[in-house]
């Protein structure tokens, strides 16, 4: 992963990694329990230096920061590629 930023782990155990240099948030899935990612997919792309990542306690939303804003997307558990619209929560 090129210059990874923050990590977040979903309730299903999938790992999400921010890559500020590529503008992506990657989803990594370990399907066989060996501790290594068997699948990698761009959960979100085209973002402006994404960095901080978090899942809402109820697991309904995935939050992330990028240059001068906090955004969220609905998160269906286990989803590897986002199909939802990004919602801006706070702008600087």
PLY file of the C-alpha trace (Angstrom):
ply
format ascii 1.0
element vertex 92
property float x
property float y
property float z
element edge 91
property int vertex1
property int vertex2
end_header
0.00 0.00 0.00
1.49 3.35 -0.99
1.91 5.64 2.06
-0.95 4.24 4.16
-2.64 6.50 6.67
-5.08 5.47 9.37
-6.73 2.05 9.72
-10.24 1.13 10.86
-11.72 -2.33 11.42
-15.39 -3.01 10.68
-17.68 -5.13 12.82
-17.18 -7.98 10.31
-13.38 -7.79 10.70
-12.64 -6.13 7.38
-9.77 -3.63 7.50
-10.05 -0.22 5.86
-6.91 1.79 5.06
-6.68 5.43 4.00
-4.16 6.20 1.27
-3.79 10.00 1.18
-1.37 9.98 -1.76
-3.71 8.03 -4.06
-6.98 9.52 -2.76
-8.37 6.06 -1.99
-9.76 4.23 1.00
-9.04 0.55 0.50
-11.03 -2.36 1.91
-9.08 -5.50 2.84
-10.82 -8.81 3.55
-9.30 -11.95 5.11
-11.58 -14.74 3.89
-9.70 -17.74 5.29
-8.61 -16.46 8.71
-4.86 -16.59 8.07
-4.32 -12.91 8.96
-3.59 -11.86 5.36
-5.86 -9.96 3.00
-7.33 -12.26 0.37
-9.28 -9.45 -1.30
-8.43 -5.77 -1.77
-10.83 -3.24 -3.29
-11.11 0.56 -3.48
-13.99 1.23 -1.07
-13.83 4.94 -1.98
-11.68 6.66 -4.60
-11.19 10.17 -5.94
-11.06 11.66 -2.43
-8.94 14.66 -1.37
-6.22 13.23 0.90
-8.37 10.90 3.04
-6.89 10.18 6.44
-8.91 9.52 9.63
-11.37 6.61 9.49
-14.08 5.39 11.88
-17.18 3.24 11.96
-20.28 4.41 13.79
-20.91 2.33 16.94
-24.13 0.91 15.46
-22.23 0.15 12.24
-24.63 2.05 9.97
-22.11 4.66 8.76
-18.45 4.84 7.82
-16.83 8.22 8.59
-13.66 9.67 7.08
-11.81 12.95 6.99
-10.25 14.51 3.97
-8.82 17.94 3.30
-10.95 20.36 5.35
-14.05 18.20 5.82
-15.61 15.25 7.62
-17.80 12.99 5.51
-19.73 9.75 5.85
-21.31 7.05 3.74
-23.89 4.43 4.70
-22.10 1.14 5.35
-23.80 -2.19 4.66
-21.67 -4.74 6.62
-19.21 -6.60 4.41
-19.41 -4.13 1.52
-16.05 -3.84 -0.26
-16.87 -1.09 -2.80
-19.05 1.85 -1.80
-22.25 2.23 -3.84
-23.71 5.06 -1.71
-23.48 8.86 -2.00
-20.92 10.63 0.20
-22.53 12.96 2.75
-20.50 15.93 4.03
-20.99 16.22 7.82
-18.69 19.16 8.61
-16.66 21.66 6.56
-13.79 23.77 7.82
0 1
1 2
2 3
3 4
4 5
5 6
6 7
7 8
8 9
9 10
10 11
11 12
12 13
13 14
14 15
15 16
16 17
17 18
18 19
19 20
20 21
21 22
22 23
23 24
24 25
25 26
26 27
27 28
28 29
29 30
30 31
31 32
32 33
33 34
34 35
35 36
36 37
37 38
38 39
39 40
40 41
41 42
42 43
43 44
44 45
45 46
46 47
47 48
48 49
49 50
50 51
51 52
52 53
53 54
54 55
55 56
56 57
57 58
58 59
59 60
60 61
61 62
62 63
63 64
64 65
65 66
66 67
67 68
68 69
69 70
70 71
71 72
72 73
73 74
74 75
75 76
76 77
77 78
78 79
79 80
80 81
81 82
82 83
83 84
84 85
85 86
86 87
87 88
88 89
89 90
90 91
